[in-house]
Amino acid sequence: MATKTNGKSEVTTNGAIRGDVQIIPLKPLDQWRPLENVRSLLFLVVRESLDESAMRDSLNRLIRDHLPILGARIEFKKTDLKYCLPNSFPPAYSLFEWTSKTVDSSLEDTNLLPRGPQFDSALSFAPSNIPQMEKEWTPSSWPVERKYEQPNAPLLFVHITKYTNSTVVALNIPHCVSDQLGFASLISAWMSVLKGEAPPEFLELPLDALDGPKLSQKELRKKGTYRILSGREQATKFIPYISEFARFTKEIRRTLFFPTEIVDNLRQLCMDKLKARYGEQAATLSNADVITAILAKFAFLDRNPSKMVTLSTSLNMRGRHPALPADKPYLHNALSFAVARLPIAKTSLAEVAYQNRLAVNEELQLKNIERSLAVTKELYKRKYPLHVVEPSDLSYAITNWCGAWRDIDFGPAVVKTDDSNLTAGANVGAIPLVFGHSLQRNYPTRFNSQIMCKADGGYWCDFTTIPKTMAKVESLLKSDPKLQSL
């Protein structure tokens, strides 16, 4: 990867020079399908007035002086993605696109988010879903996928929406540039520059550092894991979905809020049941396991009880692979996938959470992380789209972003003022609520959910299902708001 030293560009052995531009190939882990086309959108809701001018200036300095790769362009070269990074940025060069708008009301007046920090300690639906937030907080001209980009489009788009008491920072970047933890590291570095500090140096790795070992076809196709499907399996894996989409053409997308207190209580209840069944040696559940189980149970509520589901959870390799120490920010993608198979509709909440935890614990072993890296490279080589599923099953995929935002604080960007009208949200601080998505457009979203963030007393999730099932979920929340029956 290219870096800058004393104002001059250097090229590692991963790059080449074409005229005044460095050509840098992306790693396989950064460009499997459909990741190579997806643009990730984030909406960071800060209940403070932020200094737009200072933010824009510090982002410019971050890219010019510390992360020049964010000022690159991406091109297809044959079937691969390449960064095209100028050896130096001319003064008029567009490092990013920045837009903003001012709304003459408070954020609460828009009814996009709840008025209080919590929903009366009950599982609830937020007033708006992610597409509605996107419509409100992004320009209509933004490319929502890479295929919609204008020629020479910058990697990073920023849009600031300023309310009388809050600011929404919307960010748009290709998924092939970064996963969510990389995105968070970018934001932290941005805030460091705004404070006048040099951000920590981002880790760069050789092109093949995360390729994984060379595996046999048998190992690459190991059933019940994140794996390579055979050609026949690729062709037949869609069969279970044909009747699903023929019968249920519509789906509803909502934002779900899970209060921490309720999740904590459910976690303890699940652990008590598991210890009664498996003994004191039962693996310990996390809150993420419980929320994963709730979302999966909701998705298959009142569905075919015997239908097997491939439940997959994305895991981050930072701090778990020797090449990716936890204390080094890493911009790029570093994901593996834990897999459990079970008939979710007839399986208890405790057991769904437990099977997910066992799969996560298994996948976090280094040998299995290495295996996942090899599978991802093979997916990339074959140009297979990522879909973690056994051909006879339906699938359900969970992505948990919460860990990415633990250290994000927009405090350095807060406007310093004594005006009480502008500091009404000061008691909340500058820790953002984070919403968003990293999905292909115009595709069904009912078979995946995102746990987007933990903030304001609970967990915020992007959830989609068919109208019939959504009505069942709403009825369940009314009759059993603490989900004891699950």
N, C-alpha and C positions, 0 to 999 in steps of 0.2 A: 504494500500500500504506500501511497505517496505521503510524505510528511514535509514540513517546512522547517528549515533551520537557518537562522540569521537572515530571514527574508527570502531565501532561495529554496527552490524545490529540490528534493532528492527522490530518486526512484529506487525501490528495492528490486530484488530479482524477480518479483511477481509482475513488474510492470515493464512497459516498453515505451519508447518515445516516438511519436509520429509528428514531425514538424515541431510546433510549439505546444503540443498536447501529449500528455502521458496517457497511455492506454493500459488500463488495469482490469484484469478479468475478475469477475465475481466468483466466489466460492460456490460449489454445488449446494451447500447448506443455505445459500442465499437466493437460489433461483429455481427450486422445483415448482412444478405446476400445482396450483394456480398462483402461488406466491409471486411469481415473476410479473404478474399483471395487476395484483392487488395494490391499492393505495390505502394505508392506514390513516384513519381520521380519529383525532382526539379532541374532546371538548373539556377544557380544564376550567371549572367554575370556581372563581375566587371571590369571596364576599368582601372585597376591598376594591378601591379605585387604584389601578395600576398606572405607572408612568410609561405611556406608550413610546415616547421619544427615546427614553433611556433603554427600554427593552429592544427597540429596533437597532439602536446604535451598538448595544452589547452583542446582539446576535451577529451583526456584521463583523465585529472584532473577533468573536468566537470562530467564525468560519475562516476569516483571513489569516488569523494568527495561530489557531490551534487545531481546527478540524476542517482543513481545506477540502476534504473529500465531499463534504456537504455542498460545496459549490460546483461539483462536477455535473456532467450530464451522463445519461445512460443510453447506450445504443445497442442494437442487436448486431452481432457479428457472426454470420452464419446462424447457428441456433443458440449461441451463447450471449450472455449479457456482459457488456464491458463498460467500465467507467471511462469517460473522456474528461481528463482533468487538465486545465490549462497550467502551463508552467508558472505563470503569474496571472493574477486577475487584473484586467484593465479597469480603470476607474468606472467606466460605464457598464461593466459586466454585471449581469443580474445574478447575485448570489442566492436570492430567494425572492418570492413574491409576497408583498405585505399590503394588506388592505384593512380598513377598519370602518366601523359605523357607531354612531351614538344614538342611544334610545332614551327618550325623555321620560323614563319611568323607572321604578325599581324592578329588579328581577322577579320579585314575588308577584308583582302586578301582571306579569305575563302568563302566570299559571303554568309555566313549563315545569317547575319544580314545586314541591310542597312548601307551604308557608313556614312550617316549623322545622327544627333540626331533626325531629323524629316523627314517625307516624303513630303516635299514641302507643308505642311499644307493640305494634301488631304488624304481621306480614301484610303488605299493602302494595297496590299498584301506584306508580307515580303518574301524574297527570299527562305526561308526554312520553312518547317512545323515541328511539334513536333517530329514525327518519324525520320526525317532527323537529327534534333538536337540530339536526343537520340543516333542515330547511331554514330555521331561524338564525343559525349561527355561522353559516358559510355562504360565500357568494355563489350564485347559480353558475358562474363561469368556471368554477373549480373542476379539474379532471377528477372524477371519482374512481377511475381505473386508469392504468397506464396507457391503455389503447386509446383513451380520449385526450391524451396530452397533445398540446400544440407543439410544433417543431421547436427544438431548443428550450423546452420547458425546464425550469429549475427543479431540483429535487424537492425542496421544502417550500410549502405555502403556509402563510400565517394570516389569520383574520382575527381582529380584536373587536368584540362587541362590548361597548361601554354603557352600563346602566348607571343610575344615580347612586347605587350603593354596592355595585358588584361589577366584575369584569369577567368575560368569558374569552379564554384564549383558545382558538381553534387551530389545530396543526394538521397538516396533510403531507405525508411522506410515503414513497414507495416501500412496501413491505420488504422488498429485496435489499433495501438499505439497512433496515433495522427491525428487530422485534420489539416488544413492549419494554423490556428491561434496557435495551439499547436506547430506545426513545427516552426513557426516564433519565438515563445517564447523560443524554444530550441536554435535557432540560436542566439538570443539576449543574452541568458545565456552563450553561447559559447564565444561570443565576450567579455562579462564581465570578464570571467575567463582569457581570453587572455590579457586583460588590467590589470590583477592583482587584480580584484575586486571579491568579493563574489556575485554571482547572487542572485536575489530575490528568496525566498523559493516558490516552486511550491505548488499550492493548491492540497490537497488530500481529497477525499470525501468518506464517507461510501459507500459500494457496492450498496445500494438501494437508494442513495440520489437523483438520477435523473431517477427514475422509473416512476414518474407521479402518478396520482390518479387511483384508481380502477374505471373503467368506464363500463357502460352497453354495450351490443353488439350493440344496436341502436346508441349510441354515438360514438363507435369505427368505425362504418360503415357510418357515416354521409357523404352523397354524396357531391361532389364538394369541398372536403377538402383532406388533407393528411389523409388517412384512411386505414382500413383493408377491402380488398375485400372479398366477400364470395367465397366459393369454386367454384361455377358456374361462378362468375365474373372472378376469376383467370384463369379459363379455356377458357373463351371467349374474354378476353382482347386482345389476340393476333390476333383475326380475322381481324381487320383493317390493320394489318401489312402484312398479307399474300400476298395480291395483290401488296402492296407497294414493297416488296422485290422480288416478282416474276417479276414485271415490271422493276425495277431499281436495278440491282444487283451490280452496281459499285457506288462508292462514292469518292469524292475528299476532302482531308483535307488540309486546308491552315491556315496561321497565318495572322489575320487581324489587321491593325493598325488604330485606330480612334483618330485623333488629338483632343486635349482638346478644342481648339477653335471652331471646327465644332460641337462637342457634346454640348458645352455651348450654341451655337446659336440655335441648334435644340431644346434643352431643353426650351429656352425662347419662341421659336415659338410654341412649343407644349403647354406651359403654357398659352399663349395668346389664343389659340384655346379652351382650356379647360375652361378658365374663361368666354369666350364668350358663351360656352354651359352650364356650371354648375354654373356660377356666381363666385364671389370673394372667396366663401368658398371652391372652388375646392382644393383638396389635392395637396400639393406642390410636384413636381417631383424631383428626384435626377438624376444625370448623369447616375447612374447605371440603373435606370428605362428606360432611353432613349436608352442606349446601349442594354439592354435586349430586348427592342422592335425592335431595328434595326436587331439584330441577328435573332429574331423570324420571322420578316418580310422577311429577306433574305432567311431563311430556307424554307419558304412556298411561295416564289415568283413564280407567275404563276402556282400555284397549284389549286386544287379544292376549289373555293371560299367559298363554303358552309360547308366545312369540319370543325367540331369542334376540337379544340386542347386544351389539358390540359397543361397549361403553369405553370411550377413550378420553384420556386426560393429557393435555400438553404439559411438559415439564421443562424447566430451564436448566441447562447444563452448567451455568456459572457456579463456581464453587464446588462442582461435583466432578469435573474433568480436570486432569492435571494441567492442560493447556489453558484453562480458564479460571485463574484464581479469583476468589470472591472479591478481593480488594482492588481489582483492576477493572475500570470501566471498559466495556467492549460494545462497540456500536452495532455489530452485525447480528445475524440470527444464530441461535444456539438452542434448538428445541429437540426433544425426543418425546415419545408418546407411550404412556402406560395403557394397557388394554385389559379389560375384564369382560367376560361373556356371561350373561344371565338373563332369565326371563323377568325383566324389571317389573312388569305389571303385577305379577303375583309374588314378588319378593319384598320382604319387609324393608323399611327404611334403614334399619340398623344393618341388615345384611348387605344391602346395596352399598352403603358407606364402607362396610368392612371389606367387601370384595374390591372396591376401588382402592382402599388403603393398601391391601396386599399387593395389588398390581403396581401401585406407585412404589412401594418398598422394593419390589423386584426390579423395576425399571431403573431405580436409582443406584443399583450396583454398577460399578464401573464397566464390567464386562458387557452388561446389557446396554449401557450408554454407548459403548464402542460399537456394539452390534447395530444400534439405531442409526449411528452415523453412516455405517456401511449401507444400510437399507436406503437411507436418504440419497446417498450418492447414486445408488442403482436406480432409484426412482427418477432422479435427474437425467441419468444417461439414457434411460428408456423413454423419457418424456411422458411418464405416467402421471396423472394427477393424484395428489394425495387424497386418499379416502380410506380411513382406517375402519375396515369392516370385513367380516367373514361373508362369503357370497350368499349364504342362506339367511343371513340376519338383516335386520334394520340396524342403523347405527345411531349413536348419540355421542357427540363430542363436546367436551367442556374445556374452556380456556379460562384460567384464573390469572388476572392481571394485578391482583391486590399487592403482591410483594414488590412490584415495580415502583409503586408510588410512596413507599414508606418514608423516604427522605426528601420528597419534593416539597419545597416551601417557596412561595412567591414573595416572601417577606422583603427581599432586596428590591423588588419592583414596586412596592406599595408607595403611593403618593403620600408624602409627609405633609400633613395639614392639620390645623386645629379646628377646621370646620366640622362640627358634629354631624352634619348631614352626610358628609363624605366618609365618616369613620363609624357609621352605625354598625357595621359588621366587624368592628375591631375585636369584639369578644370572641369571634369565631377563629380569628387568626388568618394567616395566608396559606393554610393547607387546603389544596383544592379538592373538590369533588371531581372525579374523572369519569367521563362517559366516552363512548366511541365504538368503532368497529373496524375489523380488518377482514372484510368479506368481499367475495365477488358479488356484483350487482345482478339483479334480475334472476337470482337463483333462490329456491326455497331455503328458508332459514330455520325451519321447524326441527331439524335434526342436530342443532348445535346451540349452545348457550355460552355467554361470556359472563364471568363474575368480574365486573368492571373495576370496582374499588370498594374499600372499606372506609367509610367516612360518615360523619353526622350520626354516629350511634348504630351503624349497621352496614350491611353489604348490599350493593346495588348490582342488579343482574339484568342482562338483556335476554329476554325469553320470548320464544315464538311457539305457537301450536295452532291446531285447527280450531275453528269456532266451537265445535261440539266439546272438545276437551277444555278449551278456555272457560266455557260456561261451568264445567265440572270443577275446575280449579277455583273459580269465584265462589261457587256454592260451598266447596270444602272450607275455604277461608272464613266464610260466614258461620258455618256450623262447628268448625274445629280450628279456631284461629291459632292454636298452639301446636297443631298437627300431631296430636297424640294418636290418632287413628292410623297414621302411616307406619 
